[in-house]
Amino acid sequence: MQNQIGSDALPPKTCTIDRLITVKPDIEKVLLGQKTATRRNGRYADVGEIMTLEGHEFVIDKVYSQSLGELTDENAKQEGYSNVEEYKQSILSSHPGMPWLPQMRVWVHEFSPGKKK
């Protein structure tokens, strides 16, 4: 179950939106429309905030907390992967030594295309 939190009840951001998506393959997935969400350990954006990637704007539509155990294949597809296992292996290869704990909570940032600058 996802815990949708009203934007007035969100905790303070732990980083800035310009650090939300920085890995080149992920940027390419966003630009191709294959990635419409990203999960991070902290909260990087507010609803309505604009993320700019290579001159293209993306609007943050939803921000909420989710446990890794709640991830579905549909969530993995939002991330640009075929299923949860493929997404999990990608995350673990990017973060050596990180455990994949079902109870670990992450912040989900869902976004949609805005306009090209």
Long-range contacts (C-beta under 8 A, 24 or more apart in sequence): 1-70, 2-64, 2-65, 2-66, 2-70, 2-108, 3-64, 3-65, 3-66, 4-62, 4-64, 5-63, 5-64, 5-65, 7-46, 7-47, 7-48, 7-63, 10-43, 10-46, 10-63, 11-43, 12-43, 13-42, 13-43, 13-44, 13-45, 13-46, 14-41, 14-42, 14-43, 14-44, 15-40, 15-42, 15-43, 15-44, 16-44, 17-44, 17-45, 17-49, 17-50, 17-51, 17-60, 18-51, 18-52, 19-44, 20-44, 20-45, 20-51, 20-109, 21-51, 21-53, 23-94, 26-80, 27-53, 27-54, 29-80, 30-58, 30-111, 31-56, 33-113, 34-80, 35-78, 35-79, 35-80, 36-78, 36-110, 36-111, 36-112, 37-75, 37-78, 37-79, 37-108, 37-109, 37-110, 37-111, 38-79, 38-108, 38-109, 38-111, 39-66, 39-79, 39-106, 39-107, 39-108, 39-109, 40-106, 40-107, 40-109, 41-106, 41-107, 42-107, 43-107, 43-109, 44-107, 44-109, 45-109, 50-114, 51-111, 52-117, 55-116, 55-117, 56-113, 56-114, 56-115, 56-116, 56-117, 57-113, 57-114, 57-115, 57-116, 57-117, 58-111, 58-112, 58-113, 58-114, 59-111, 59-112, 59-113, 59-114, 60-109, 60-110, 60-111, 61-110, 61-111, 61-112, 62-108, 62-109, 62-110, 63-107, 63-108, 63-109, 63-110, 64-107, 64-108, 65-105, 65-106, 65-107, 65-108, 66-105, 66-106, 66-107, 66-108, 67-102, 67-103, 67-104, 67-105, 67-106, 68-100, 68-101, 68-102, 68-103, 68-104, 68-105, 68-106, 69-102, 69-103, 75-108, 78-110
